[in-house]
């Protein structure tokens, strides 16, 4: 079985590497084509709509958004009656979304909804319009758009997300009664599914935020007793911890300690580690951590990691925790979203920090160089550390889910406790990422000191 798993892992790595190489080759080819497709004054020549879309998509997939929009603008301005228009508008809006330029994103997506309401691009555009308003703090407006999605697209690809975002948008706009009514609507529509569990979890988080400790205990007990946890945004460990947290806040110390102790001792469980800390009064040790193989947690590029971690007062073990999760220490790693190298940096992010890190210019391939990747990545993580007051859970969430999202999740966390913040993380992949990074971090701290010397 181990040999089979090794073959499968090697095959996956090979496929990802080949895909990354193909993507890099396509980007270089398009850049070269564009050099010869410009007029004397540097303006892009008009090509066919299909060719503009093809080249723009290559740039878009590699997160070279200004270059992508240059091609999409040709379609929007010249080929408004061609079938490529919907895709050009959608990717233009989506590029603004990735750049967090939500004010420019919203009208672009609104045009897609108006002109292509029956297409997938139209459905996606309405959903992400709502998401833009959430990120701008315009939660009442976001709630209107998510409700519009529910009405227009009852069988839409994101119907469950629209219902759940409606609950959170109403909550964040202070409309608690309305939010609770939508929880019940979800329970009726999605009864017995993980979406119903997510709605109850949204209610639990809202009750914790409002300090309704007894209500939170009751909701947590309901989730543990009858909800379908598989496939949901939460787990039995998390709900048990939140129930214990509510009991502790309500002054039921003995009951809280009993609940913390009931969380299974698992090295892979984030909340198991936090429960151990609660029981031990801080710095608790998960007993099952003794089963970890130190060889699974190496310290490659130790010199560079220590150099840049100490420069920015970052725990070097956290850099390793991120690196292990992002690339498994592969310098040539490239993700489908065009993140490159050890710390999986995307170009639009790297270009914000390369000069501060000491690199006057930066090309995509430079991110495969370990020292360059670590130096720029450390600058980025140091910036996040300052933004989130050193809360490593928020840094990890921001690293993969975006600063604006992490700031929103932190804003709706009350108290500002790592466990509460982690429960508020709103994307399944981001939440899972936070748990894995923080588990890596806990193990690295158990194995090494702050100079990466083995204990």
Order of alpha helices (4+ residues) and beta strands (2+ residues): alpha-alpha-alpha-alpha-alpha-alpha-alpha-alpha-alpha-alpha-alpha-alpha-alpha-alpha-alpha-alpha-alpha-alpha-alpha-alpha-alpha-alpha
